[in-house]
Amino acid sequence: MWYLWAFRTMRAYAPYVTLPFAAVVGYLGYKFEGAISSKYTPYKEPIKEARNERQLTEESLRSAADVEKLKYSANVLGKNLSPSLQ
């Protein structure tokens, strides 16, 4: 019956054992990652500003009067007709 006593003891003291173990593993992992990775993040302009700049440089958007008209080559509903309806 000694194994029941050992099991109860391990279950009761598990948080006291696992917390320091997890803290040591986490600390070592943090230090290891800091040693092998670079901490420099290059500057990247915001997406909204990049989009605005790109839109200002496009030739087709310079004048509001130069808008191309949409042209449909055929009726949209007539594209997938069955042979009996043609």
C-alpha positions as MATLAB code, in Angstrom:
seq = 'MWYLWAFRTMRAYAPYVTLPFAAVVGYLGYKFEGAISSKYTPYKEPIKEARNERQLTEESLRSAADVEKLKYSANVLGKNLSPSLQ';
ca = [
       0.000    0.000    0.000;
       3.000    2.267    0.023;
       2.358    3.107   -3.660;
      -0.994    4.700   -2.743;
       0.759    6.914   -0.229;
       3.394    7.850   -2.857;
       0.725    8.583   -5.461;
      -1.230   10.809   -3.068;
       1.949   12.622   -2.064;
       2.978   13.258   -5.683;
      -0.506   14.470   -6.523;
      -0.543   16.837   -3.559;
       2.909   18.315   -4.228;
       2.805   18.358   -8.044;
       2.244   22.144   -8.334;
       5.241   22.817   -6.090;
       7.463   20.689   -8.329;
       6.151   21.620  -11.771;
       6.033   25.409  -11.281;
       9.781   25.832  -10.621;
      10.564   23.342  -13.400;
       8.396   25.247  -15.875;
       9.943   28.557  -14.783;
      13.481   27.268  -15.370;
      12.593   25.825  -18.787;
      10.837   29.059  -19.790;
      13.757   31.224  -18.670;
      16.291   29.107  -20.536;
      14.136   29.120  -23.681;
      13.747   32.901  -23.512;
      17.500   33.421  -23.180;
      18.277   30.910  -25.952;
      15.832   32.551  -28.359;
      17.231   35.981  -27.552;
      20.747   34.759  -28.298;
      19.991   33.251  -31.708;
      17.424   35.696  -33.116;
      17.807   39.279  -34.188;
      15.811   41.881  -32.340;
      15.853   44.378  -35.197;
      12.575   44.892  -37.029;
      12.893   47.042  -40.152;
      10.494   49.922  -40.641;
       7.651   49.257  -43.023;
       5.218   51.990  -43.943;
       1.571   51.397  -43.105;
      -0.542   49.637  -45.712;
      -2.967   52.539  -45.945;
      -0.187   54.990  -46.821;
       1.319   52.607  -49.381;
      -2.069   52.190  -51.038;
      -2.623   55.938  -51.200;
       0.808   56.474  -52.765;
       0.226   53.722  -55.305;
      -3.141   55.161  -56.275;
      -1.671   58.631  -56.725;
       1.024   57.328  -59.055;
      -1.269   55.294  -61.333;
      -1.913   56.988  -64.649;
      -5.493   55.794  -64.994;
      -6.548   57.541  -61.789;
      -5.106   60.976  -62.520;
      -8.264   62.433  -64.063;
     -11.860   61.670  -63.182;
     -12.922   62.360  -66.807;
     -10.798   59.513  -68.236;
     -12.906   56.642  -66.962;
     -13.259   53.668  -69.261;
     -16.786   52.496  -69.902;
     -17.624   48.917  -68.971;
     -18.450   46.863  -72.014;
     -20.257   43.552  -71.964;
     -19.700   41.367  -75.012;
     -22.875   39.305  -74.591;
     -25.889   38.918  -72.405;
     -24.886   37.399  -69.105;
     -27.990   35.246  -68.905;
     -27.467   33.809  -72.380;
     -24.089   32.213  -71.722;
     -25.130   28.866  -70.267;
     -28.101   27.932  -72.421;
     -28.890   24.295  -72.908;
     -28.918   23.007  -76.501;
     -32.705   22.652  -76.469;
     -33.152   26.367  -75.713;
     -30.767   27.557  -78.422;
];
